[in-house]
Amino acid sequence: MMKKVTKILILVVLVVFATESFAQKFGLKAGLNFANMLNKNDDITSSDEYKSKLGFQIGPIVEFDLTDMFSLETGVLFSTKGFKTEDAGTSIFGDWETVSRINLNYLDIPVNLRAGYDIGSIKVIGNIGPYIGIALSGKEKTETTIDGDTDIYETILEIGSDKGEDNIKRTDFGLNIGASAAYKEFEVGLNYGLGIANLSPSTDNGTKFKNRVFSITFAYKLSR
């Protein structure tokens, strides 16, 4: 499976850069991710207490004009996702606080249909389209503070489809919905990535893990 995924990624990267000379615009996108996850077991939502984790995304993009109004944008983005939990209380050892973070690193390949409308020198754009994500690595980091002393524990997450060994599936896919504003070569936007794939290797008890990512993005594009 890993070899197939690697071949697909290499092919996509080659296609993106090979078609750069045919694209009307190409450039770089970067941004902040406010990542979270949906965690459900049958009808019980276990992620109600999850909090958003700050991350980032960055990578090359290309855009193809379809008409004066519509265009197609794709690229290869390195994107960090996951979530965090917080808990606190008092024990015989003193006040304690625990913060746990699930950090997931992905390569995302979005394909967004964009519709733009000029308002003076500003172009207002709406976009929608699917994405596929490939998990590269994952880690759980827990910081426990008791009476002012902090201990840090880190665990590497196993990626794959073996429900007895792995923590999260490698392949993710979902839907991007967003809006942006462009001025000359610069563009700023908002995007929501709705994960559709169930990332849990185990489907026992109806277990479901799905990515949820809100992003603030910045792009610089050059026209050919």
C-alpha positions in Angstrom: 0.0 0.0 0.0 2.8 2.4 0.9 4.6 1.8 -2.4 1.4 2.6 -4.3 0.8 5.8 -2.3 4.4 6.9 -2.9 4.1 6.3 -6.6 0.8 8.3 -6.8 2.4 11.2 -4.9 5.4 11.3 -7.1 3.2 11.2 -10.2 1.0 14.0 -8.9 4.1 16.2 -8.0 5.6 15.6 -11.4 2.3 16.4 -13.2 1.9 19.6 -11.2 5.4 20.9 -12.0 5.3 19.6 -15.6 2.1 21.4 -16.3 3.3 24.6 -14.6 4.4 25.9 -18.1 0.8 25.5 -19.3 -0.9 27.1 -16.3 -2.1 30.6 -16.4 -1.0 31.2 -12.8 1.4 29.4 -10.5 2.8 30.2 -7.1 3.0 29.4 -3.4 0.3 29.0 -0.7 0.8 29.1 3.0 -1.5 29.5 6.0 -2.6 28.8 9.5 -4.6 25.6 10.4 -7.0 25.4 13.3 -7.4 21.6 13.3 -9.8 19.4 15.2 -11.3 15.9 14.7 -14.7 14.3 14.9 -14.6 11.1 17.1 -17.8 9.1 17.3 -18.6 5.6 18.7 -22.0 4.6 17.4 -24.2 7.4 18.6 -21.8 8.8 21.2 -19.7 11.8 20.2 -16.4 11.5 22.2 -14.9 14.6 20.6 -17.1 17.3 22.3 -14.2 18.2 24.6 -11.6 18.3 21.9 -10.1 21.7 21.2 -8.6 23.1 18.0 -4.8 22.7 17.6 -2.8 25.4 15.8 -0.9 24.2 12.8 0.1 25.3 9.3 0.1 24.5 5.6 2.5 25.3 2.8 3.1 24.2 -0.8 3.1 25.0 -4.5 -0.1 25.6 -6.4 -1.2 26.1 -10.0 -4.3 27.6 -11.5 -5.9 27.0 -14.9 -8.5 29.5 -16.3 -11.6 27.7 -17.7 -13.6 30.9 -18.6 -13.4 34.5 -17.6 -15.3 33.6 -14.4 -14.3 30.0 -13.6 -10.9 28.5 -12.9 -9.4 25.3 -11.5 -6.7 25.3 -8.8 -4.6 22.4 -7.5 -1.3 21.8 -5.8 0.6 19.8 -3.2 0.4 21.1 0.4 2.2 20.0 3.5 -0.5 20.4 6.2 -0.5 19.7 9.9 -3.7 18.5 11.6 -4.9 16.8 14.8 -6.4 18.2 18.0 -5.7 18.8 21.7 -7.4 18.1 25.0 -7.0 19.8 28.3 -7.9 18.7 31.9 -7.1 20.1 35.3 -7.9 19.4 39.0 -6.5 19.1 42.5 -5.0 16.0 44.2 -3.0 15.3 47.4 0.1 16.2 45.4 -1.2 19.6 44.5 -2.9 21.3 41.6 -2.4 19.5 38.3 -3.0 20.2 34.6 -2.7 17.9 31.6 -2.5 19.0 27.9 -2.4 16.4 25.2 -1.9 17.1 21.5 -2.3 14.7 18.6 0.0 16.0 15.8 -0.6 14.6 12.3 1.4 15.6 9.2 -0.2 15.2 5.8 0.4 15.9 2.2 -2.9 17.2 0.8 -3.8 17.4 -2.9 -6.8 19.7 -3.4 -8.7 20.2 -6.6 -10.8 23.3 -6.3 -13.3 24.8 -8.7 -13.2 28.6 -8.3 -15.6 31.3 -9.3 -14.4 34.9 -9.3 -16.1 38.3 -9.6 -14.2 41.6 -10.0 -15.2 44.5 -7.6 -13.0 47.3 -8.7 -9.4 46.2 -8.3 -10.3 43.3 -6.0 -11.5 39.9 -7.2 -13.8 38.1 -4.8 -13.6 34.3 -5.2 -15.6 31.3 -4.0 -14.2 27.8 -4.2 -15.3 24.2 -3.7 -13.8 20.9 -4.4 -12.4 17.5 -3.2 -9.1 16.8 -1.6 -7.0 13.7 -0.9 -4.6 13.6 2.0 -1.8 11.2 2.7 -0.7 10.9 6.4 3.1 11.0 6.6 3.6 10.8 10.4 1.9 11.3 13.7 2.7 11.8 17.3 0.9 12.2 20.7 2.5 14.7 23.1 1.3 15.0 26.6 2.4 17.7 29.1 1.5 17.0 32.8 2.1 19.7 35.4 1.8 19.0 39.1 2.4 21.7 41.6 4.5 23.6 39.1 6.6 20.7 37.8 6.1 19.6 34.2 6.7 16.2 32.7 6.5 15.6 28.9 5.6 12.3 27.3 5.7 11.6 23.5 4.3 8.6 21.6 4.8 7.9 17.9 1.5 7.1 16.2 1.4 4.1 13.9 -0.1 4.8 10.5 -1.9 2.0 8.5 -5.0 -0.1 8.3 -4.1 -2.9 10.8 -6.7 -2.4 13.5 -4.6 -4.4 16.0 -1.4 -2.4 15.4 -2.1 1.0 13.8 -3.6 4.2 15.2 -4.8 6.0 12.1 -5.3 5.2 8.4 -2.9 6.7 5.9 -5.4 7.9 3.3 -7.8 10.8 4.0 -10.3 12.5 1.6 -12.9 15.2 2.0 -14.3 18.4 0.7 -12.9 22.0 0.7 -15.3 25.0 0.9 -13.9 28.5 1.0 -13.7 32.1 -0.1 -10.9 34.5 -0.8 -10.0 38.0 -2.1 -7.3 38.7 -4.6 -5.4 41.9 -5.4 -2.9 41.6 -8.2 -0.5 38.7 -7.3 -1.7 38.4 -3.7 -4.6 36.5 -2.3 -6.0 35.9 1.2 -8.7 33.3 2.0 -10.7 31.3 4.4 -11.2 27.5 3.9 -12.9 24.7 5.7 -11.7 21.2 5.1 -14.5 18.7 5.9 -13.0 15.2 6.2 -15.2 12.4 4.9 -13.0 9.4 5.3 -13.1 7.4 8.5 -9.5 7.4 9.7 -10.0 4.7 12.4 -8.3 1.4 11.5 -10.9 -0.3 13.7 -14.6 -0.1 12.9 -15.6 -1.9 16.1 -18.5 -0.2 17.9 -18.9 2.1 15.0 -15.7 4.0 15.7 -15.2 7.0 13.4 -12.3 9.6 13.3 -12.6 12.4 10.8 -10.5 15.5 10.2 -11.9 19.0 10.6 -9.7 21.9 9.6 -10.4 25.6 9.4 -7.6 27.6 7.6 -6.6 31.2 7.0 -4.5 31.1 3.8 -2.2 33.5 1.9 -1.1 33.0 -1.7 1.3 34.6 -4.1 0.6 33.9 -7.7 2.4 34.8 -10.9 0.7 34.9 -14.3 2.3 33.5 -17.4 
